[in-house]
Amino acid sequence: MARLPRLVVPGQLHHLIARGNNDQLVFRDDSDYRAFHGWLREAAQQAGVVLHAYVFLPGRIQLLATPADSLGLSKMMQTLGRHYVPYFNAKYARSGSLWEGRFRATVLDAAAYLIPCSIWIEHQSVLAGLSADMASYMWSSHAHHVGSAKDALVTDHSAYWALGNTPFEREAAYRDLSESPPDNELAQAIEQATWKGWALGSDGFKKQLEKLTERRLLPARRGRPAKRLPD
């Protein structure tokens, strides 16, 4: 069965996952993370993509982003790869691909999922045993969202601005929401939708998306269609 084209809708929130080929490391020290951060920022700007949240883990990355057009996400990741992969291969005397095939992505209803998905992404360092808490991990957007450090890679989404009228209120609200571990069912829904490329949101949200894309938004029903009985 032919693979469906990646679901990308300009102006909508997208969750992206990219993993190392065969689960290999894509970052080995802080200079790798730093180089990747800089090239990602440049690639996003060139491709017209706005980044809202991220985490870099030793073997994978996760992003929340809004592209200006249908090719923005692919352009960003291609540009990033042209810079980072040769750098990594030269530094560690290796050759060949670094990433596992193409990146995975899906469209999310920002009103419902921007904040919980952002927190879930930033919580990955704790789940992976890389940090005791989100605040102590350098390579995510958490410090930016709680106001402990400004991150030039991050542009605040309108759903984040809705948390309060002032920066202090928004940062405090986000910090309070981050104190509770991400809901397992929510996390599974986001991850499954991303790997399978299906939109995640309310029925109303999906109906709106159907007007913006010709691609299916949900899996096709299995089996043959039911036979229609004669009148």
C-alpha positions in Angstrom: 0.0 0.0 0.0 1.4 3.4 -1.0 2.3 5.6 1.9 0.2 8.7 2.4 2.0 12.1 2.0 2.9 13.7 5.3 0.1 15.8 6.7 1.2 19.4 6.8 -1.3 22.3 7.0 0.1 25.9 6.8 -0.6 28.0 9.8 -1.4 25.0 12.1 0.4 23.6 15.0 2.5 20.5 14.3 4.3 18.0 16.5 7.5 16.5 15.0 9.7 13.5 16.0 13.0 12.5 14.5 15.1 9.6 15.8 18.6 8.4 15.3 19.1 5.6 12.8 18.8 2.3 14.6 18.4 4.2 17.8 22.0 5.5 17.6 23.0 8.7 19.4 22.6 12.0 17.5 24.2 14.1 20.3 27.2 13.1 22.3 28.2 16.2 24.1 27.1 19.8 24.8 28.8 21.2 21.8 26.6 18.9 19.6 23.5 20.2 21.2 24.7 23.8 20.9 25.6 23.4 17.2 22.2 21.7 16.5 20.3 24.5 18.3 22.0 27.2 16.2 21.4 25.4 12.9 17.8 24.6 13.8 17.2 28.3 14.4 18.7 29.3 11.1 16.9 26.5 9.2 13.5 27.4 10.7 13.9 31.1 9.8 14.9 30.2 6.2 11.9 27.9 5.9 9.4 30.2 7.4 8.7 27.9 10.4 8.0 29.2 13.9 9.1 26.9 16.8 7.1 26.9 20.0 8.6 24.1 22.1 11.4 21.5 21.8 13.5 18.9 23.5 16.8 17.4 22.3 17.6 14.0 23.7 20.7 11.9 23.0 18.8 9.7 20.5 16.0 11.9 19.2 14.4 15.3 19.0 10.8 16.5 19.4 9.4 19.9 18.2 6.2 21.9 18.2 6.2 24.2 15.2 3.9 26.2 12.9 4.9 26.3 9.2 4.0 29.2 6.9 3.5 26.8 3.9 3.1 23.2 3.2 6.8 22.7 2.4 8.2 24.5 5.4 8.8 21.6 7.7 10.5 19.5 5.1 12.7 22.5 4.0 13.7 23.1 7.6 14.6 19.5 8.3 16.5 19.2 5.0 18.5 22.4 5.6 19.2 21.2 9.2 20.5 17.9 7.9 22.8 19.4 5.3 24.6 21.2 8.2 24.4 18.9 11.1 25.0 15.5 9.6 28.3 16.4 7.9 29.4 18.1 11.2 28.5 15.0 13.2 30.1 12.5 10.8 33.3 14.5 10.5 33.6 15.0 14.3 33.1 11.3 15.1 34.8 9.8 12.0 31.7 8.1 10.8 29.7 8.0 7.5 26.2 7.3 6.3 22.8 8.4 7.5 22.3 9.8 11.0 18.5 9.9 11.2 16.0 7.1 10.9 14.3 7.7 7.6 12.0 10.7 7.3 10.8 12.6 10.3 7.3 12.0 11.7 4.7 14.8 12.1 1.1 15.5 12.8 -1.3 18.4 13.1 -2.6 19.3 16.5 -5.5 21.4 17.7 -3.4 24.2 19.3 -6.2 25.3 21.7 -6.4 21.8 23.2 -2.9 20.5 22.8 -0.3 23.3 22.7 0.3 23.5 26.5 -0.1 19.8 27.4 2.1 18.7 24.5 4.7 21.3 25.3 4.9 20.1 28.9 5.0 16.4 27.7 7.9 17.2 25.3 9.8 19.0 28.1 9.1 16.1 30.5 11.0 13.7 28.3 14.3 14.4 29.9 12.9 13.3 33.3 11.3 10.1 31.7 14.7 9.3 30.1 16.5 9.7 33.4 18.6 12.6 32.1 17.5 15.1 34.8 15.7 15.1 38.1 13.3 17.7 36.9 12.5 19.7 33.8 14.1 22.9 35.1 17.5 21.3 35.4 17.7 20.1 31.8 19.5 22.5 29.4 18.3 21.2 26.1 14.6 21.9 26.1 12.2 24.9 26.0 11.2 24.6 29.6 13.4 27.3 31.0 12.0 29.7 28.4 8.4 28.9 29.3 8.9 29.3 33.0 10.9 32.5 32.6 14.3 31.4 33.9 16.0 31.9 30.6 15.2 33.4 27.2 15.6 31.1 24.3 16.0 32.6 20.8 14.8 29.4 19.2 11.3 29.7 20.8 8.4 32.0 19.7 5.5 31.9 22.1 2.2 30.6 20.7 -1.1 32.4 21.2 -2.2 29.5 23.4 0.7 30.2 25.7 -0.1 33.9 25.8 -3.7 32.9 26.9 -2.2 31.7 30.2 -2.0 35.2 31.6 -2.0 39.0 30.9 1.7 39.5 31.8 4.9 37.5 31.3 5.0 36.8 35.1 1.4 35.4 35.0 2.1 33.2 32.0 5.3 31.9 33.4 3.8 31.2 36.8 0.8 29.4 35.2 3.0 27.3 33.0 5.2 26.4 36.0 2.1 25.3 38.0 0.8 23.2 35.1 4.2 21.6 34.7 4.2 20.3 38.3 1.8 17.5 37.4 3.2 14.6 35.3 1.7 14.5 31.8 -1.4 12.3 31.5 -0.5 8.9 30.1 -3.5 8.7 27.8 -2.8 12.1 26.4 0.8 11.3 25.8 -0.1 8.1 24.0 -2.6 9.9 21.8 -0.1 12.5 20.8 2.7 10.0 20.1 0.4 7.6 18.2 -1.0 10.4 16.0 2.5 11.6 15.2 3.9 8.3 14.2 0.9 7.5 12.1 0.4 10.9 10.7 -3.2 11.5 11.7 -4.6 14.8 12.9 -5.4 15.1 16.6 -8.2 17.3 17.8 -12.0 17.7 18.1 -14.4 16.7 15.3 -14.9 20.4 14.6 -11.2 20.9 14.3 -10.8 18.0 11.8 -13.7 19.3 9.7 -11.9 22.6 9.4 -8.8 20.8 8.4 -10.6 18.9 5.7 -11.3 22.2 4.0 -7.5 23.0 3.9 -6.1 19.6 2.7 -7.0 16.9 0.3 -5.3 14.2 2.4 -7.3 11.8 4.7 -7.2 12.9 8.3 -8.2 9.5 9.8 -7.4 5.9 9.0 -9.6 4.3 6.4 -12.0 1.7 7.8 -10.8 -1.9 7.5 -12.7 -4.5 5.5 -15.1 -4.2 2.7 -17.9 -1.6 2.7 -21.2 -3.0 3.9 -23.5 -4.2 1.2 -26.6 -2.1 0.6 -29.8 -4.0 0.9 -32.3 -3.7 -2.0 -35.3 -1.5 -1.4 
